[in-house]
Amino acid sequence: MIEVIIAIGFLFVIEGLLYVLFPRAMKNMMAIILSQSENSVRTTGLFALLIGVIIIYVAK
């Protein structure tokens, strides 16, 4: 369980770094995402989810 909490912490650290280091790029990316269809955003999210699961599986 502690590993899950640590992983969530790392997620927040990485995401926070992106906003601190590249605020303009993050705003541009959000604008692009808002202009996409829901299916396109959902497909991208599913792809990211699958990549994450594969990485976790390979690491274990």
Buried (B, 14 or more C-beta within 10 A) or exposed (E): EEEEEEEEEEEEEEEEEEEEEEEEEBEEEEEEEEEEEEEEEEEEEEEEEEEEEEEEEEEE
